[in-house]
Amino acid sequence: MNKINITILALNEVPLEGEKFTYTRASGELNEALSDLIKDADYTVTLEVFPFDADAGYQLRGEVHTEMPLSCSRCAIDFSYKVNCKINEVAFVGQEFEVKGDQSVKTPHFSQHHKTDDPETLFLDRPELNIGEYIHEVIALNEPMAPLGRPDCNEDCPNLQEAYKKGWIQKPEPEDKKGPFDVLKKMSLNH
């Protein structure tokens, strides 16, 4: 079954054979939820949801394709960062908290033997998934910590050199090439 125009999903109503959802810029259901991250960029989201556990467990699989407007962390040029990611999560509804020392951990916890193909774990308080918020977080987690406008953005980058010339960015001061033990050369062991 393929459904469009559903953004709040009642997980406990998903049939055993699962459901597939498709969202795009043209269909518009997620436009508002994603606008702060991707502005007016096109996107395609596919999401399949399958119940797998009588105790409120669900498999979420799919893909997200879009781009985010970012600024290079070195030269400050604006560019579009392509986001192409897969979704592979298991969601549990209403799981209890387990207290371990000063940390609260929800059980069950499946990431002990995490492999790259293993699903992530998502815990929900109620059997409802806000797909707009969920996809927003999927995209946000794919934003790089230090985005680069070009893979070769280094000191030779023309944009970086122009930013130095115009005073937009200050050149870093050259580091002293002192080793960690240079201070020991000045110490005397003789009293």
C-alpha positions in Angstrom: 0.0 0.0 0.0 1.4 3.4 -1.0 0.1 6.4 0.8 0.8 10.1 0.4 -0.4 13.1 2.5 0.2 11.5 5.8 2.6 13.3 8.1 1.5 12.0 11.5 1.6 8.2 11.5 -0.4 6.1 14.0 2.1 3.2 14.2 -0.4 0.9 15.9 -2.6 1.2 12.7 0.2 0.0 10.3 -0.8 -3.3 8.8 1.4 -6.3 9.2 2.5 -6.1 5.6 3.7 -2.6 6.3 3.1 0.7 4.5 5.2 2.8 2.1 5.1 6.6 2.1 6.6 9.0 -0.5 7.1 12.8 0.0 8.5 15.3 -2.4 8.7 19.1 -2.8 5.9 18.9 -5.3 3.6 16.9 -3.0 4.4 19.5 -0.2 3.6 17.6 3.0 7.0 18.2 4.5 7.8 21.6 3.0 7.2 23.6 6.2 8.9 21.1 8.5 12.1 21.1 6.4 12.2 24.7 5.3 14.7 25.9 7.9 17.2 23.2 6.8 16.8 22.9 3.0 15.1 26.2 2.2 13.4 25.7 -1.2 15.5 22.8 -2.4 13.9 19.7 -3.9 13.6 16.6 -1.9 12.5 13.0 -2.2 11.7 11.0 0.9 10.7 7.3 0.9 9.8 5.6 4.1 8.6 2.1 4.7 7.2 1.1 8.1 6.7 -2.5 9.2 5.5 -3.8 12.6 7.7 -6.6 13.8 7.1 -7.0 17.5 4.0 -7.6 19.5 5.4 -5.3 22.2 5.3 -2.2 19.9 8.3 -2.6 17.7 8.5 -1.1 14.2 11.1 -1.2 11.4 11.7 2.1 9.6 13.5 1.9 6.3 13.9 4.4 3.5 16.0 7.1 1.8 16.3 10.9 1.9 17.6 12.9 -1.1 18.0 16.6 -0.9 20.5 19.4 -0.5 21.2 22.0 2.2 22.6 25.5 1.7 25.8 25.7 3.8 28.9 27.9 4.1 32.4 26.5 3.8 34.0 26.3 7.2 37.4 27.5 5.7 36.6 30.1 3.0 33.0 31.0 3.8 31.7 30.5 0.3 28.1 29.4 0.1 27.4 26.1 -1.5 24.8 23.3 -1.7 25.6 20.2 0.3 24.0 17.1 -1.1 22.3 14.8 1.4 21.7 11.2 0.2 21.1 9.0 3.2 19.4 5.8 4.1 17.1 5.3 7.0 17.3 2.0 9.0 15.9 2.2 12.4 13.8 0.2 14.8 11.3 2.1 16.9 9.9 1.0 20.2 6.9 2.6 21.8 6.4 3.0 25.5 9.6 1.3 26.7 10.4 1.9 30.4 13.5 3.7 31.6 16.2 1.8 33.3 18.4 3.7 35.8 22.1 2.9 35.8 24.1 5.0 38.3 23.5 8.6 37.4 22.4 7.9 33.8 18.9 7.0 32.5 18.9 4.4 29.7 15.9 3.2 27.8 15.7 -0.5 27.3 16.1 -2.6 25.2 19.4 -1.3 24.0 20.6 -2.8 20.7 23.7 -0.7 20.0 26.1 -2.9 22.0 27.4 -4.6 18.9 26.8 -1.8 16.4 27.7 -2.5 12.8 27.2 0.0 10.0 24.3 -2.1 8.5 22.6 -2.5 11.9 19.6 -0.3 12.6 19.6 2.6 14.9 17.2 2.6 17.8 14.4 5.1 18.3 12.2 5.3 21.4 8.8 6.9 21.3 6.5 7.8 24.2 3.3 7.0 22.2 2.5 5.0 19.1 2.7 8.1 16.9 5.5 9.2 14.5 5.6 12.8 13.3 7.2 12.2 10.0 8.1 15.9 9.4 10.0 16.1 12.7 11.6 12.8 12.1 12.9 13.5 8.6 14.0 17.0 9.8 16.3 15.3 12.3 17.5 12.7 9.8 18.6 15.6 7.5 20.1 17.7 10.4 22.2 14.7 11.5 23.8 14.5 8.1 25.1 18.1 8.2 28.9 18.0 8.4 30.6 19.6 11.5 33.0 21.5 9.3 31.5 21.7 5.8 33.9 22.3 2.9 32.7 24.1 -0.3 35.2 22.0 -2.3 37.0 18.8 -1.4 40.3 20.6 -2.0 39.5 23.7 0.1 42.9 24.4 1.7 45.3 27.3 1.9 45.5 27.4 -1.9 41.7 27.9 -2.2 41.1 31.0 -4.3 38.0 31.9 -2.2 40.1 31.7 1.0 42.8 33.8 -0.5 40.3 36.4 -1.5 38.7 36.4 2.0 42.2 37.0 3.5 42.8 39.9 1.1 39.4 41.6 1.8 39.8 41.1 5.5 36.8 38.9 5.9 38.9 36.2 7.5 42.2 36.7 9.3 45.1 34.4 8.5 46.0 32.2 11.4 49.2 33.1 13.1 52.0 30.6 12.4 52.4 28.2 15.2 55.7 27.9 17.1 57.3 24.6 16.1 58.1 23.8 19.7 58.0 20.2 20.7 56.3 19.1 23.9 59.6 18.4 25.6 61.4 21.6 24.6 60.8 23.0 28.1 62.9 20.2 29.5 66.0 21.6 27.8 65.9 24.6 30.1 65.6 22.6 33.3 68.6 21.6 35.3 68.8 18.5 37.3 71.9 19.6 39.2 71.2 21.6 42.4 
